Amino acid sequence: MEHERESVEEDVAPHVIVVDDDPRLRRLLQRYLFEHGFRVSVAASAAETRQTLEGIQPDAMVLDVTMPGENGLELTRALRDEGQELPILLLTARGEPADRITGLEAGADDYLGKPFEPRELLLRLKAHLRRHQPAPATDNLRIVRLGDKEFDPVRLILSGPNGTIHLTGGEAALLSVLARRPNDVFSREEIAKALDMAEIGERAVDVQVTRLRRRIEPDPKEPRYLHTIRGRGYVLKPGL
């Protein structure tokens, strides 16, 4: 494992972990992100990633898909099952839409095909980190009740009878978008644009909706709160 830390902004700079078995790419991203104000940790495998996560809680992860041993998709699924909420951006040489959907279904927040421009990676990371931050306080944002659960759109926290329910960055962002205008129908195009998923396509929105339903619905197959409006899109209908 290698670590680069920015001493002056240690307490404010976002911390990213870059996971890739290619040492050249690790060094390139480590240097580039560090030069643009990030604290950066790197790991060459899933095993090293787990060891690193024992000592730090990064703000985001850049993760290669095609690593030997436990690959990036498997690691993403495992981290989500363990309750890790940080934004995960997958890197892969396979950039077809179907591959991107597979990554989102595994729990990733974004998917970038290789080769890529470091500047694009930087912009995507910043966008996910902004969405993962609590919204500014405003009188227009109120607690949304979903049966025995409630969502705070300011703090981006979903809670239930047993405490906080873990949401990924993508799930929290989607719920936040819908909760700002409850009972209004959002088209897939509107949601994709709000979540910076327009490039991936509307199918990516359906994947995020499916994942979110598993968090908020008593029976995801029979939605009570997050409804599909055929031919129009999705609507969040709070209630008991």
N, C-alpha and C positions, 0 to 999 in steps of 0.2 A: 504493500500500500504506500501511496505517496500523498502528501498533504501540502497545499499552498494556502496560506492564510494572510489576509491583509490586516496588519496590526492596527493601523489607525482607525479603520472602520469595522473592527471586530464585532462590535455590538449592533451594527445596523446593516452591514452588507449581507444580502441574501446568500445562503450557503447551498451550493449545488454539488451533488455527487455524480461524477461521470463514470459509467461502468462500461468498459469495452476491452476485449482481449487484444486489440491492436495497440501496441505501445506508442506508435507514432501518432495515432489519432488521439489517444489519451493526452499525450503531451501537448498536441496542438490545441485541443479544446481547453485544457487546463490553463495554458498560457493566455489564450484568447479571452476566456471568461474572466480570468483574474485581471487582465488589463482593462476590462470593462466593468470593474467594480464588484465582482463576485468573490466570495470565499469558495474555494474549490477543493474537494477531496476526490480521489480517483481510486478505482478498483478494477482488477483484471478479470474477475469472475464473480459468480453469485456467492460463493463462499466468502470471498474477501468483502463483498458488499455487506453480508450479514455481520461480519466481524466489525466493520466500520460503523454500522448502524447501532451496535451495542454501546458505542461511545458518543455518538452525535445524533442529532435529529435535524437533517438537512431540510431546506425549504422546497427543494425540487430534485428530481433525478433525471439524468439523461442516460438511457439504457440501450445497449446494443441487443438486437434480437438473436443473432446467430452466433452465440458464444458456445464453446464446447461444454459438455456437462449440462448442468441446469441452464437452459437458455433464457432469453429475456422474457418471453411470454410466460414461461413457467414461473420465473421469479416474480413477475408482475402479479400473477394470480395468487401466489403464496403471500406476497406482501399485503395484498388487499384482504385476503382471508385473515391475516394477522391484525388487521385494523389500521394499517398504514394509510394515511390520507394524502400524503404529499403528491403534488402533480408529477406524473411520470410521462416523459417524452421518449418514445421508442425510435431507435435508429435501425435501418435495415436496407440492404441492397435490393430487397423485394418491395417495390413501391406501388404495386397494383392496388386498385380500390378494395378488392377482396381481402388482401393482406392487411390493409389498414383497418378494415372492419374487424378482422380477427384480433388485431391489437386492442381495439376499443372494447371488444367483448371480453378480453382478458382483464380489463380494468385500467388500461392506459388512458391518458388524457389527450395525447397527440401522437403523431406518427410522421416521421421525416425520412424520406428515401435518400440513400447514398447514391452518388455523391451529392453533397449539399453545400450551400454557402454558409459559413459560420455566422454571417450577419442575419440570415433567416432564422437560424437556431436561436440566436440571441433575442430577436424580436418575439419569437414564439414563447421563449422562456419568460420574458418580461410580461407578456400578455397573460400567461397562466398564473404568474405570481400576483398580478393585479387582481385577477378574478378570485384568487384564493384569499385575498385580504378582506376583512370585514368592511361593509359599506359605511359611508358617512352617516351619522345619525340624522334622521329626518322624521318629521311627523307623519309623512306619507307611508312609511314602512312600519307595518304592524305585525305582531305575532300571528302566524297562520296556524290554525288548529286543524289537525287531520286525525279525527278520532281521538285515540289516547296519546297521540304524538303532537308536538308543536314545533314549528320552524321559526327561528328568529332570523329574518332576512338582513338584519344589521350585523349580527355576530356570525352569521352563516352556520348556525348550530341547530341540528335536529335532535330533539330529546323525546324520550318516552318514559313509561313507568319505571324502567330500570336504569334510567340515566341517559347519557349522550349516545346517540346512534351515529356510528362512523359514516361519513360521506367522503367520497373522493372529491378532488377538485372539480371534476366534470359534473358529478352529481349535484354538488352544492351550487355550482354555477347555473345549471339547468333549473333547479328548484327556485333559486333566487330570481331568475328571469320570470318564471311562471307566477311566483308569489307576489311580484310587484303589481300584477294586474290579474288578481284572481277572478275567475268566471269569464275572462276574456279568452277568445280563441286565438292561439298563435299558429301561424302557418309554419311548416317545416323550414321554409326559406328564412322566415324571420328568426327562428330559433338558431338555425345554422349560422346566420350572420352574427347574432348576439354572442354565440359561443366560438366564433372564429373557426367554424367547421365548413364554410362554404366550399372550400377546395375539396374536401373529402366527399361532400355530397349529403343529400337528405337521409340516406340510409344510416349515416352516423348518428343522426338525431334519434332515429328509431331505436338504435342500440342504447343510447343514453337514457331514453325513456324507459326501456325495458329494465335497465339496471336500477333506475330510480324507483320504479314500482316495487322492486324487491325490498326497498327500504321503508316505503311509506304505506303500502297496501296490506291489509289483512290477507287478501288473496290476490296476488299479482295477475292471475288469469281472469279475474273478475274485478276490474278496477272500480274502486268506490270514489276516489279523489282525482286521479289523473286519467282523464277520459280522452279517447280518440274520437274526433269528429270527422267522419268519413268525408274525404274530398277537401277538407279544410285544414286540419292540423290537430293540435292538442289544447286542452284546457284544464286548469287546476280548479277544482271545486271544493273548497274547504268545508268542513262540517264535522259533526259528531259521529 
